[in-house]
């Protein structure tokens, strides 16, 4: 399985196109804005979207859900605990900045351990509450798409509604830092990192 990074919106959200190189089946993770840029990249790579996945429900990660779901007639999947965050109109100033639209409701609710088939491979769901109650990550073959739970040298904020530092720290220590240390972490914003690097030097976790 391969992936392509598309940085979208004023908050520079990392949207990932995760795909099977042979079948071109593709999952679109966190289409937060700039749907035309995402669609153009999908076309350039000749990908075939089969699902939209949200790591969590904040508007900068779900703002282009509707556009991608409608364009490709694919289902949307996320954790049940974040479905109440899907109205971009509840965050009007940020939504206007991002050009975000209200998201459709999810077609599938994801939980710890679920497998999401992508062509010949699949992504495994890990539940990592803290940044939001329904934050999740997706793991496959030494790669973790971590959303806004863990960043290179930082962690997700917990001062927004539903955030919990206790839950976030527990999620990172018990669900992420227990992964093999060579695991590549692809966060919702900023550069990639590894479990080894964050275990040893992340200032929020020392």
N, C-alpha and C positions, 0 to 999 in steps of 0.2 A: 504494500500500500504506500502511496506517495501523497504529498500534500503541496498545495500552493498557498502562499500568504497573500492576502489582499488587504491593505490597510485602508480603513474607511472612516469618513466623518471627521468632524472637527476635534473629536477626542482621540483620534487615531486608534480606533478599535481594530484589533487583529481578527479579520474574518479568514477562516481556513477552508479551502476546498480539499477535502480528503477523498482520494480516489484510488480505484483499482486500475493499475496501468493497462491491463489487458482488456477488460470489459468497458472501461471508462466510466463505470458507475461511480457516482460522486455524492458525498454528503457535504452540505453547506453548513458550516459551524459559525454561528453568531453573525448573521448579516445585519449589521447595525445601522448602516447608512449606505449611500452611494450605490444603489442597486444597479445602475447602468454600468458602473465599473466592474461590479461582480459578474454581471451577465456577459460583459465583453470578455472578461478573463475566461469564463466558462466556454465561450465560443472559441476563443483562441486555442484552448487546450483540447477542444472537441470532447468535452465532458458531458455526461448524462446524469444530471441531478436526480436523486431518488428520494432524498429526505432533507429537511432543514432541522438542525439541532441547535438548541440554545443551552449554553452553559449556565445561564441564569436569566432573570427577567428584566434587568435594567434596560432602559430605553436605548442606550448606546450599543446594546447587543441584539436588540430585537426590532429596531426601527425599520428595517427593510424586509422583515419576515413576509409581510403581505405581498410585496412585489415579487419575491422569489417564489413563494408558494403559488401565486396566481400565474406567473410566467410558465412554470414547469409542471403545474398540477401535481405537486408532491405533498406528502404529509409533513406536519410539524410535530416535533417531539421535544419534551422538556420535563422537568420534575414538577409534580403536583403542587408542591409548596410555593412555587413562584408564579402560578397562573394568575394570581391577583395583580401582578405587576404589568400585565400585557397591554394596558391602555396607554398609549403614548400621550394621549390628550390629558392624562393626569399630570404630566410633566411638561407643560405647554412651552415654557421658554426653551428648554433643552430640545424638545421635539422640533420646534421651529428652526433652531440652529442646525439640527441634523437632517431636517426634512423627513422626520419619522412619521410613520402612519401607525394607527392602532393595529395590533397583531390579531390574526384569527386565533381562535382557541386551539390548543394542541389536539392533534389526532391520536397521539400516544403519550401516556404518562410514564416517565422513566424512573427506575429505582435502582438501588445498589445491586450490581451484579448482572444487570440486563445486558444482552448482546444485541448490537445493531449491525445487521449484515450490510456490507458494502462490497458488492461483487463477490469475489472469492474469499474475502476476509471479513472481519467484523471489528467493531469497536466495543470495548467493555465499559460500562458505566460505573463510576465511583461517586458516592454521595459525599459532598464536602461542604456541609453547612457552615455558616459563619459570616461571609460577605452578604449572603442572603440565605434564608432557610432552605431554599431549593437549589443552591449551587451544586453543580455536578462537574465532573471531569470525564474525559474519554481516553482510554488507554488502549494501545496496540503496539506490540513488538518493540518495546523500549522507548515509546513516545507517549507523553501525557499532554493532552490539551486541557490546561488547568483553569481556563476562564479567568476570573478576577480573584481567585483564591490565593495563588502564589505567583509572584513576579520575580524577575532577576533582581535580587537585592532588596526585595520588599514583599509586602503582603497586601491583600485587599482591605479596603477601609471597612470599618464596622459601625460607623456613626450614622448610617442611613437606616430608615425603618426596617426592622427585621434583622439587623446586623447584630452579631454577638462575638466579642473577642474570645470568650471562653470556647465557643464552638469552633471558631476559625482556627485557633491554636491547636485544638484537639484534632480537627480535620487534617491539618498540615502534618502534625507529628505522627498521627496514627494511620492516615490514608495515603499520604504522599511521601514523606521521608522514609517510610518503610519499603518503598519501591526500590528496585535495584539502583545502586548509586550512579550507574551510567545512564539511567533514564533521562532522556531529553525532555525538558519542560517547555511547552509552547504556551505562553500566557495570553491573556486577553488584551494586553497592551505591552508595548516594549519588546526588548530582545529576548531571544531564547536563552535558556540556562540549563542546568542539570541538577538532579537530586544531590549529587556529590557537592556541587558548588554551594547550593543553598543550605545544605546540612552543615557545611563548615564555616560559612561566612555571612549568612543573612542576618543583618543586625536586629531584625525584629524577632529572631528566634534564639538569640544567644542569652 
